[in-house]
Each structure stands twice: as C-alpha cells, then as structure tokens.
Amino acid sequence: MRRPDPSRFRALALALVAVPAAIGPVHAQSAAENPDPVQAWRFPVGERMEFSVSWGRVRLGEGSLEVEAIEEIDGRAGYRVAMEMWGGPPFYRVQDRQITWIHPYPLSSLRFEQRLSEGSYKRDTRYSFDWTGMTYDRHDLVDGQWRAKSEETAVPILEGALDDISFLFLARLLPLEVGQRYELDRYFKSEGNPVVIEVLRREEIRVPAGRFQTIVLRPIIQTGGAFGDGGEAELYLTDDEHRAIVRLKTSMAVGSGNLFLTSYDPGDGELIPVAERSAASAEVSSAASEDLP
C-alpha cells in the first residue's frame, strides 16, 4: 500500500488559512454603492468549529477554529481566535496552533502567532501590528527568545490590514450574494494582494456535522497552488447568520483534499460592548483627520 504523502497533509491543513489571502479591502463590483459592506462582528467567545481532514479517501487528521477570549493588545480590545490542526500519518505528525487577536471595530489584526510542528519542521513566529506607525514586525522564537527578523521589521501596512486567520472572519462578515465578485487588497503582506473572491451558488450538502444549506465561494490568490489559477478551490459557508465553515474542497494536479465540519457550537460568551465599538470608530476617524493636509 502506498504511503500518503506528508506534504499533502500540510497543504490541506494550511488550506483554510490560505483562503484569507483571497480576501482584502472590499471593492465589490455588485456592491459599489456600499464601499464598506463588512457587517458588525457577531461571533461570541465560545464559538467553535471542528473539522476532519482528508486527502482522497484517506483521513489525515483533525482541526478546529475557536473564538477563545477577549484580551487587550497595546490598549485595544480584541478577540483571541485560534486555529489548530493535528494528526497526520505516523511518520509525519502535525501539531499546529495559529492564534490571531482581532480588533473588530474597524476589523484589523492586533497580533498573529504561528506555532508550527510538522514532522521535523518546527517554527514559532509572531507578527506584531503597530497601528500608530502603520507597520508590522516579525519575531521568531530562537533558543527560547524572540528575535527580530531584519527583513520584516517596520514593514508598511494598509489601514485595516488582516492576517491569515482574521481574513476568514472578514469573509464570514461579507453580505454574500450569488454573482458577487470581490477584488480585495488588505492582506498584511503586500505580495498577497490583490485577491479575488467569487460567490458561486447556493447548495445543500451533508457533512459529518449534519445537513446544511450553504453558500459557495471560490477564492483566487496570487501565490498559486490550490487557490491560484492552476488549482481549484471551493469554500462552503452556512447560508445563515453564523456563516460557519462547512467544507473546504481543493483540487490540484496531484489530487484533491477536503476539510469537513464535524461539529459546531455557536457559543454564548462575551461580545465587545457597543460603547467600545463607538470609541474605536472615533479613534480611527480622529487619526484619519490628523493625517489630512
């Protein structure tokens, strides 16, 4: 029996976080009259999705996406959201945890951490966002200490820049209608922009978590692979207020993979209070005014 290629697990396990690079600031052809269609944050602490990961007919592992807590980063309240992937064949074990801190009003990244363990490959990386200086810095954990990466220090970012995980939440907050095409340019690394998201159709599907009415998106990014012009990918979200991720399907020359929703808990924890939303919006407006000549 042929052993599964470990690189396929990594490609599929990271597929969910590659989707965000397909989303950025919103320039929707069918929503030109509304330059900022992103809806208010509605995902409370405790929301959790769990997934199975497969390549062809081979089950490779499991994953989860959870809104874990509300925390402050540099004086700004944000949601701590974690995506985890674990499993893989015995000769290539994966244990990844990626965490983002998302400021909801306006939607932007406060910090992004990747703690990756994939076979013999290990990496701990932190991206810190400076919204006063409009830059980001990268630090890697080396011998127990965070060390700056010189080529990614004080790198300029655009207003409202988002990391890999937080972009998934932007997609969930768009008013998706079949036929819409979004051309987006807000990924924090400029080489990932611009990106395209197409809203393809509505479809009822069955997954381990049950049967769902979904809305299907096709992300296309500049980096190639499953989401580039040479690959095909479809992201299925529940067609309701939750916009839970139900399925991710990828097709490439080397085969096809899937992430299937196995359980969903909408959560019933805290939301950042409305008063803090207003204060955040006022702060952004004031900063923008100061930059005007």
C-alpha positions, 0 to 999 in steps of 0.5 A, spaced: 500 500 500 502 506 498 504 511 503 500 518 503 504 523 502 506 528 508 506 534 504 499 533 502 497 533 509 500 540 510 497 543 504 490 541 506 491 543 513 494 550 511 488 550 506 483 554 510 488 559 512 490 560 505 483 562 503 484 569 507 489 571 502 483 571 497 480 576 501 482 584 502 479 591 502 472 590 499 471 593 492 465 589 490 463 590 483 455 588 485 456 592 491 459 599 489 454 603 492 456 600 499 464 601 499 464 598 506 459 592 506 463 588 512 457 587 517 458 588 525 462 582 528 457 577 531 461 571 533 461 570 541 467 567 545 465 560 545 464 559 538 467 553 535 468 549 529 471 542 528 473 539 522 476 532 519 481 532 514 482 528 508 486 527 502 482 522 497 479 517 501 484 517 506 483 521 513 489 525 515 487 528 521 483 533 525 482 541 526 478 546 529 477 554 529 475 557 536 473 564 538 477 563 545 477 570 549 477 577 549 484 580 551 487 587 550 493 588 545 497 595 546 490 598 549 485 595 544 480 590 545 480 584 541 478 577 540 483 571 541 481 566 535 485 560 534 486 555 529 489 548 530 490 542 526 493 535 528 494 528 526 497 526 520 500 519 518 505 516 523 511 518 520 509 525 519 505 528 525 502 535 525 501 539 531 499 546 529 496 552 533 495 559 529 492 564 534 490 571 531 487 577 536 482 581 532 480 588 533 473 588 530 471 595 530 474 597 524 476 589 523 484 589 523 489 584 526 492 586 533 497 580 533 498 573 529 502 567 532 504 561 528 506 555 532 508 550 527 510 542 528 510 538 522 514 532 522 521 535 523 519 542 521 518 546 527 517 554 527 514 559 532 513 566 529 509 572 531 507 578 527 506 584 531 501 590 528 503 597 530 497 601 528 500 608 530 506 607 525 502 603 520 507 597 520 508 590 522 514 586 525 516 579 525 519 575 531 521 568 531 522 564 537 530 562 537 533 558 543 527 560 547 527 568 545 524 572 540 528 575 535 527 580 530 527 578 523 531 584 519 527 583 513 520 584 516 521 589 521 517 596 520 514 593 514 508 598 511 501 596 512 494 598 509 489 601 514 485 595 516 490 590 514 488 582 516 492 576 517 491 569 515 486 567 520 482 574 521 481 574 513 476 568 514 472 572 519 472 578 514 469 573 509 464 570 514 462 578 515 461 579 507 453 580 505 454 574 500 450 574 494 450 569 488 454 573 482 458 577 487 465 578 485 470 581 490 477 584 488 480 585 495 487 588 497 488 588 505 492 582 506 498 584 511 503 582 506 503 586 500 505 580 495 498 577 497 494 582 494 490 583 490 485 577 491 479 575 488 473 572 491 467 569 487 460 567 490 458 561 486 451 558 488 447 556 493 447 548 495 445 543 500 450 538 502 451 533 508 457 533 512 459 529 518 456 535 522 449 534 519 445 537 513 446 544 511 444 549 506 450 553 504 453 558 500 459 557 495 465 561 494 471 560 490 477 564 492 483 566 487 490 568 490 496 570 487 501 565 490 498 559 486 497 552 488 490 550 490 487 557 490 491 560 484 489 559 477 492 552 476 488 549 482 481 549 484 478 551 490 471 551 493 469 554 500 462 552 503 459 557 508 452 556 512 447 560 508 445 563 515 447 568 520 453 564 523 456 563 516 460 557 519 465 553 515 462 547 512 467 544 507 473 546 504 474 542 497 481 543 493 483 540 487 490 540 484 494 536 479 496 531 484 489 530 487 484 533 491 483 534 499 477 536 503 476 539 510 469 537 513 465 540 519 464 535 524 461 539 529 459 546 531 457 550 537 455 557 536 457 559 543 454 564 548 460 568 551 462 575 551 461 580 545 465 587 545 460 592 548 457 597 543 460 603 547 467 600 545 465 599 538 463 607 538 470 609 541 474 605 536 470 608 530 472 615 533 479 613 534 480 611 527 476 617 524 480 622 529 487 619 526 484 619 519 483 627 520 490 628 523 493 625 517 489 630 512 493 636 509 
